[in-house]
Structure formats: C-alpha cells, structure tokens
Amino acid sequence: MQLWAGLGNPGADYAMHRHNVGFMAADAIAEIHGFGAVNRKFQGWVQDGRIGGEKILLLKPATYMNKSGQAVGEAMRFFKLAPEDITVFYDELDLAPFKVKVKRGGGTAGHNGIRSIGQHIGVEFRRVRIGIGHPGDKARVTRHVLGNYAKSEFEPLTDLLGAIAAEADWLAKDDDARFMNEVALRMQG
C-alpha cells in the first residue's frame, strides 16, 4: 500500500490558490482513477483506490499547510508504512509554472507543509513538486503563493492536473523518471 498526500489549505477561500495545487492533484487522481467516496480520517479527507494494481490511499490534510505532517504521520503509523511508501504532491516556487519534478528526500526549500511532514515522518518520502514559478521579488512571494491562479492559467493548469492523473501509474510503479517524462510530453502536445 502507498499513501499519497496532496497538500493545501482547507476551505473555499483557498480552493484556487497556487498553494493548493497539491489538493487539486489529489482530486484529479481520485477522479480519473475512480477512487471511492471521501471519508474524514487522520485529520483530513481520505479516498482509496487502485492505480496500476497498487492500493493507494489519497489524503488531503485538513490541518492547514503548516501542520500537514500531523495528518500524514497519523495515517502512516496507522497503516504501519515507512517514509518510502509516502508520496507528497505540493507547490514549488523554484520550478517554472506547470512543470513537474519528482525526488526523494531533501530539504524543505522554505515550504512549511514539507517542513511539517519532515518533522513528523523524516525526510525520505517522495516529493512530486508542481511548479508555480517565482514572482521575481521576495516581497511578493506570499501574495503569489497565496494568490489564486489567473484565468489565463486555468487551461494549462487543467492540462497539467490531467497529465499528472493520467500518468500516475508510473508513480505507483515507482518509475519517477518515466512519470516526469510522460507528463512533460503531454504538456508539449
């Protein structure tokens, strides 16, 4: 079994924030792969299903971003999983908009959700970093991250979320390089 967590902040006010792209990715994966009903568990919302023969539990922490590790840690301990069984989808400032990179372990790059998860489960989990781009000026970062996607970004965002969900089989099979390649190819087309 694998635990996939999409990070974001709960509530309608945050729904279209760049910071919530992890929630959006989790929702797209659940929809495309026909996951079950949403249940409240582990301080969040969970859905389970299968991707490429692998049992996946999708989790959207309801703890707010800065405490995401509480929900992820609780679910991980309940199912007796290791950090290597955890995949986290989240926004990445230092990556061009609508680009996706996957890595295992590493630092937080100032991301409070990743910092919280690292504090609760260690750092050796897989990260699916979804680019939101940097606004260019440090003073504008908070407004950019906590700002809504612009209308002009809706189409590429929808394409990206669809590509992530459609190629999720590669993540389930632990083929991160193929996942990144296939998502990039879909985004070119």
ABEGO torsion letter per residue (X at the ends): XBBBBBBEBBEAAAAABAAAAAAAAAAAAAAAAGBBBBBBBGGBBBBBBBBGGBBBBBBBBAAEAAAAAAAAAAAAAAAGBBAAABBBBBBBAABBBGBBBBBBEEBAGGBAAAAAAAAAAEAABBBBBBBAEBAGBAAAAAAAAABBBBAAAAAAAAAAAAAAAAAAAAAAAGBAAAAAAAAAAAAAX
